[in-house]
Amino acid sequence: MSCAFMFVICCITEIWPSASRSYLRRIVNMLDSSADFLDRARKLGANDEELRNLQALGYDTFGKLAFATSYTPGQQDETALKQLAAEITGSDPPLAARLPIVRRLFFESYTLAAADMQMRVERKDDSAPRKLANAERSARYDDQRKCLSGIDMTGELEPSNALIDLVYNMAEEDQLKYVRWEECTKRDQELMGIKVDPVWKPDSSGLIRETKVSEALKADTNTDLKLRLALQRRSLSFDQARLVDYNVALLKAMDAAEVRLLLQPLQGGVKRKADALEEDPKKSKSSASSGEYAKLQQTIANLQGQVKNLRANSSHNPTKGRKGRGKGAKTNLIRMPPQLIGMAPTNAQGEPNCYDFNLKGCSKAKPGERCPKGWHCCMRWGCGKPHPQFEHQ
């Protein structure tokens, strides 16, 4: 590096130390930005042919042009620089009016390369995050809108510059960090104005200086809709920072075991299965196994039997409805064994049937006769013959 160029760098970093570092943080990310390079070249006066030649030669960023030749700023011999200018302008020797444009564009490219190296060497953990340049930010925003044509990236879905810079800094530092919900702010919040307060605190070099601290913006996530929009802005910022593609991030998450576990349906109860069977018995029978289908049929029959029991009890209980369940009130509840649920607890006259006779047999009376527990008759609905229910055919 020449002495003249070193003098320029020293003046920038020593005469205005606080301002220069802030300025360098804003411009060093322009080094590898094609959009910023082409925008700056146009502002310096480069015509369309020269821009096409730069792209054809592969010098489409400041970083590439800075090392396109062995010439360094301040060097007396400009032969290498003029040869580069001839390739860019398309005329050999280059025209006198076009050479200053190439010389200035090369000088800025070389300066940015040196500033980027200085920032990487002096960078500390508490240094301010690097930010996207305006031209690069606009170019990425336009590319994102073209790719995601089905999303209206305005208003609620436009990520703030702070959120995009936060994600972009992850790529610069090569460290993935968690972005909190309240950090997923939108651009409209920044445009409304940010309150700035002066604060005295030490800088990266340890010197206490007065710095302007902006009031931190927070995203509103009070409702489900606002939370969904905030998370969508976070996804769009990762896409704009070119860390995660917006179209396939979701697909990978759906294949994750923890996500697929949460998407599994809950186990339904017996009543839900019985309702489905009543609505479409053929469909339920084809989808369920034969054993499960038979079990559901038995459950339905038992439930229907219980309804008949309640109706029979209400018709044979003349005191039903006269008294409540106060002290001393009589009830006509019949507790049946689980094996007999759904069958007739009484005969047509309202007299009880013997449960033991219908379960395992009873020796206290013959079939068709009555024992102390009830009549020895079949408890199957509509039968009532002198045999136990397990022998019913």
C-alpha positions in Angstrom: 0.0 0.0 0.0 1.4 3.4 -1.0 2.3 6.1 1.4 -0.2 8.5 -0.1 -3.0 6.0 0.3 -1.9 5.2 3.9 -2.0 8.9 4.7 -5.6 9.1 3.5 -6.7 6.2 5.7 -4.8 7.6 8.7 -6.6 11.0 8.2 -10.0 9.3 8.1 -9.4 7.2 11.2 -7.5 9.6 13.4 -8.9 13.1 12.7 -12.6 12.0 12.9 -12.4 8.8 15.0 -16.0 8.5 16.1 -17.6 9.7 12.9 -15.3 7.7 10.6 -16.0 4.4 12.3 -19.7 4.9 12.0 -19.2 5.9 8.4 -17.1 2.8 7.7 -19.7 0.5 9.3 -22.2 1.8 6.8 -20.1 1.5 3.6 -18.0 -1.7 4.1 -21.0 -3.9 3.3 -21.1 -2.3 -0.1 -17.9 -4.1 -1.0 -19.6 -7.2 -2.4 -22.9 -5.6 -3.5 -23.4 -5.5 -7.3 -26.4 -3.2 -7.0 -24.4 -0.6 -5.0 -21.5 -0.9 -7.4 -23.6 -0.3 -10.5 -25.5 2.5 -8.9 -22.3 4.3 -7.9 -20.7 3.8 -11.3 -23.8 5.5 -12.9 -23.5 8.4 -10.5 -19.9 8.9 -11.4 -20.8 9.2 -15.1 -20.2 5.7 -16.5 -22.3 5.1 -19.6 -24.2 1.9 -20.5 -21.4 0.5 -22.7 -18.9 0.9 -19.9 -21.3 -0.8 -17.5 -21.8 -3.7 -19.9 -18.0 -4.0 -20.2 -17.6 -4.1 -16.5 -20.1 -6.9 -16.1 -18.6 -8.8 -19.1 -15.1 -8.6 -17.5 -16.5 -9.8 -14.2 -15.9 -6.6 -12.3 -19.4 -6.1 -11.0 -18.5 -5.3 -7.4 -16.2 -2.9 -5.6 -14.2 -5.8 -4.2 -13.5 -7.3 -7.6 -12.5 -4.1 -9.2 -10.2 -3.2 -6.3 -8.0 -6.1 -7.3 -8.5 -6.1 -11.0 -5.0 -4.7 -11.6 -1.7 -4.4 -9.8 -2.0 -0.6 -9.7 -2.4 1.0 -6.3 -3.7 4.6 -5.6 -0.8 7.1 -5.3 1.5 5.1 -7.6 3.3 7.2 -10.2 3.2 4.7 -13.0 -0.4 4.5 -14.3 0.3 2.0 -17.1 -1.7 -0.8 -15.4 -4.6 1.5 -14.6 -4.7 2.9 -18.2 -4.8 -0.7 -19.6 -7.7 -1.4 -17.3 -9.4 1.8 -18.4 -9.0 0.8 -22.0 -10.8 -2.5 -21.4 -13.6 -0.8 -19.5 -14.1 2.1 -22.0 -13.6 0.0 -25.1 -11.0 2.4 -26.6 -7.2 2.1 -26.5 -5.8 4.4 -25.5 -8.7 5.5 -23.3 -10.2 8.9 -23.9 -9.0 11.7 -21.7 -12.6 12.5 -20.6 -13.3 8.9 -19.6 -10.1 8.1 -17.7 -11.0 10.2 -14.6 -14.2 8.3 -14.2 -12.4 4.9 -14.2 -9.6 6.3 -11.9 -12.2 7.6 -9.4 -14.2 4.3 -9.5 -11.1 2.3 -8.9 -9.9 4.6 -6.1 -13.2 4.2 -4.2 -13.2 0.4 -4.7 -9.6 0.2 -3.3 -10.6 2.4 -0.4 -13.6 0.3 0.5 -11.5 -2.9 0.4 -9.0 -1.3 2.8 -11.8 -0.1 5.1 -13.3 -3.6 5.1 -10.0 -5.1 6.2 -9.6 -2.5 8.9 -13.1 -3.2 10.2 -12.5 -6.9 10.4 -9.2 -6.5 12.2 -10.6 -4.0 14.8 -14.0 -5.5 15.2 -15.0 -6.5 18.7 -17.9 -8.4 20.2 -19.7 -5.1 21.3 -19.3 -3.5 17.9 -22.4 -2.2 16.2 -24.0 -4.5 13.7 -23.3 -4.0 10.0 -26.1 -2.8 7.9 -27.2 -3.3 4.3 -26.6 -0.4 1.9 -29.6 1.4 0.6 -29.1 0.3 -3.1 -28.5 -3.3 -2.1 -31.5 -3.2 0.2 -33.7 -1.9 -2.6 -32.4 -4.5 -5.1 -33.1 -7.3 -2.7 -36.6 -6.0 -1.9 -37.4 -5.8 -5.6 -36.1 -9.3 -6.2 -38.1 -10.6 -3.3 -41.3 -9.1 -4.6 -40.8 -10.7 -8.0 -40.2 -14.1 -6.5 -43.0 -13.9 -4.0 -45.7 -12.6 -6.3 -48.6 -13.9 -4.1 -47.6 -11.9 -1.0 -48.3 -8.1 -0.7 -45.1 -7.0 1.0 -46.5 -3.6 2.1 -47.9 -2.4 5.3 -48.1 -5.2 7.9 -45.9 -7.6 5.9 -43.0 -5.2 5.2 -40.1 -6.0 7.6 -38.4 -3.0 9.2 -34.8 -2.2 8.2 -33.7 -3.0 11.8 -35.1 -6.5 11.5 -33.5 -7.1 8.1 -30.1 -5.7 9.4 -30.4 -8.0 12.5 -30.8 -11.1 10.3 -28.2 -9.8 7.8 -25.7 -9.5 10.6 -26.0 -13.2 11.3 -24.7 -13.9 7.9 -21.8 -11.5 8.4 -20.8 -13.0 11.7 -21.6 -16.6 10.6 -23.7 -17.1 13.8 -27.3 -18.0 13.9 -29.3 -16.3 16.7 -32.9 -16.4 17.9 -35.0 -13.4 16.8 -37.5 -12.6 19.5 -41.2 -11.9 18.7 -41.0 -8.3 19.8 -38.0 -7.7 17.4 -40.1 -8.5 14.4 -41.1 -4.9 13.7 -42.5 -3.5 10.5 -41.3 -0.7 8.3 -44.3 1.6 9.2 -43.1 1.8 12.8 -39.7 3.2 11.6 -41.3 5.7 9.3 -43.5 7.1 12.2 -40.3 8.4 13.8 -38.0 7.2 16.5 -37.2 9.0 19.7 -33.5 9.6 20.2 -32.0 10.3 23.7 -28.4 11.3 24.4 -26.5 8.7 26.6 -23.0 8.8 27.9 -21.3 5.4 27.6 -17.9 3.9 26.6 -17.3 3.1 22.9 -15.3 0.1 21.5 -12.0 1.8 22.5 -13.1 2.4 26.1 -13.5 6.1 25.8 -16.7 7.6 27.3 -18.6 9.6 24.7 -22.0 11.0 24.2 -24.0 8.8 21.9 -27.5 9.0 20.6 -29.5 5.9 21.6 -32.8 5.3 19.8 -35.8 4.1 21.6 -36.2 0.4 20.9 -39.2 -0.5 18.7 -41.3 -3.5 19.7 -43.7 -5.5 17.6 -47.3 -5.8 18.7 -48.2 -9.5 19.3 -51.2 -9.1 21.5 -53.6 -11.1 19.2 -53.2 -14.2 17.1 -53.4 -12.3 13.9 -50.7 -9.8 14.9 -48.4 -12.6 16.1 -48.9 -14.4 12.7 -47.9 -11.2 10.9 -44.9 -10.7 13.1 -43.6 -14.2 12.5 -44.3 -13.8 8.7 -42.2 -10.6 8.7 -39.4 -12.6 10.4 -39.6 -15.2 7.7 -39.5 -12.5 5.0 -36.4 -10.9 6.6 -34.5 -14.2 6.6 -35.4 -14.6 2.9 -34.3 -11.1 2.1 -31.0 -11.6 4.0 -30.6 -14.8 1.8 -30.3 -17.1 4.8 -33.5 -19.2 4.5 -35.7 -19.4 1.4 -39.2 -18.3 2.2 -40.8 -21.0 -0.1 -39.0 -24.1 1.6 -38.5 -23.3 5.1 -42.0 -24.5 6.0 -41.5 -27.8 4.1 -38.5 -28.8 6.2 -40.3 -27.9 9.4 -43.3 -30.1 8.4 -40.9 -33.1 8.1 -39.6 -32.5 11.7 -40.6 -35.2 14.1 -41.7 -32.8 16.8 -43.9 -30.9 14.4 -45.5 -34.0 12.9 -46.3 -35.2 16.4 -48.3 -32.1 17.2 -50.2 -32.4 13.9 -51.5 -35.9 14.7 -55.3 -36.1 15.5 -56.4 -36.8 19.0 -57.9 -40.1 19.9 -61.7 -40.0 19.6 -64.1 -41.5 22.2 -66.6 -44.3 21.9 -69.5 -41.9 21.4 -67.8 -40.2 18.4 -67.2 -43.5 16.8 -70.7 -44.6 17.4 -72.1 -41.4 15.8 -69.9 -42.0 12.8 -71.2 -45.6 12.5 -74.9 -44.4 12.7 -74.3 -41.8 10.0 -72.6 -44.2 7.5 -72.5 -47.8 8.6 -71.0 -49.1 5.4 -68.2 -46.6 5.4 -67.4 -47.2 9.0 -67.4 -50.9 8.5 -65.0 -50.7 5.6 -62.6 -48.4 7.4 -62.6 -50.2 10.7 -61.6 -53.8 11.5 -64.2 -56.5 11.9 -63.5 -56.8 15.7 -63.8 -53.0 16.2 -67.0 -52.9 14.1 -68.6 -55.6 16.2 -67.6 -53.9 19.4 -69.2 -50.6 18.2 -72.4 -52.5 17.3 -72.6 -54.0 20.8 -72.0 -50.6 22.3 -74.9 -49.1 20.3 -77.2 -52.0 21.3 -76.3 -51.5 25.0 -77.0 -47.8 24.7 -80.3 -48.4 23.1 -81.2 -50.9 25.8 -80.4 -48.4 28.5 -82.8 -45.9 26.9 -85.5 -48.6 26.9 -84.8 -49.3 30.6 -85.3 -45.7 31.5 -88.6 -45.5 29.6 -89.8 -48.8 31.2 -88.8 -47.5 34.7 -90.7 -44.2 34.2 -93.9 -46.0 33.0 -93.8 -48.5 36.0 -93.1 -45.9 38.6 -96.3 -44.1 39.5 -94.6 -41.7 42.0 -92.1 -40.5 39.4 -92.3 -36.7 39.0 -94.2 -36.1 42.2 -91.3 -35.8 44.6 -87.7 -34.7 44.2 -84.6 -36.3 45.5 -85.0 -34.9 49.0 -84.5 -36.8 52.2 -86.4 -40.1 52.2 -87.3 -39.9 48.5 -87.4 -43.3 46.8 -85.7 -43.9 43.5 -86.2 -46.7 41.0 -82.6 -47.1 39.9 -81.6 -50.6 38.9 -77.9 -51.5 39.1 -77.1 -54.1 36.5 -73.9 -56.2 36.0 -71.8 -55.0 33.0 -72.6 -58.2 31.1 -76.3 -57.5 31.2 -76.3 -53.8 30.4 -78.7 -53.1 27.6 -81.0 -56.0 28.4 -84.5 -56.0 30.1 -84.2 -55.8 33.9 -88.0 -56.5 34.3 -90.7 -58.5 32.5 -93.8 -57.1 30.8 -95.6 -56.8 34.2 -92.7 -54.7 35.7 -91.5 -57.5 37.9 -87.7 -58.0 38.2 -85.8 -60.7 36.4 -83.1 -62.8 38.2 -79.6 -61.6 37.2 -77.9 -64.8 38.6 -80.1 -67.0 36.4 -79.1 -65.0 33.3 -75.4 -64.9 34.1 -74.3 -68.3 35.6 -77.5 -70.0 36.6 -79.6 -70.0 39.9 -80.6 -73.1 41.9 -83.2 -71.4 44.0 -86.0 -71.9 41.4 -86.6 -73.7 38.2 -86.6 -72.0 34.8 -89.8 -70.0 34.3 -90.4 -69.8 38.1 -89.5 -67.0 40.5 -86.8 -66.9 43.2 -86.3 -64.2 45.8 -84.2 -62.2 43.3 -86.7 -62.4 40.4 -88.1 -64.4 37.6 -86.0 -67.1 35.8 -86.6 -65.7 32.3 -84.4 -64.6 29.4 -83.5 -60.9 29.7 -83.1 -60.5 25.9 -85.6 -57.8 24.7 -88.7 -59.4 23.3 -87.9 -62.9 24.5 -88.9 -63.6 28.2 -88.8 -67.4 27.7 -87.7 -69.8 30.5 -84.0 -70.0 29.7 -81.0 -67.8 30.5 -79.9 -65.1 28.1 -76.6 -66.9 27.3 -78.7 -69.8 25.8 -80.8 -67.5 23.7 -80.8 -68.4 20.0 
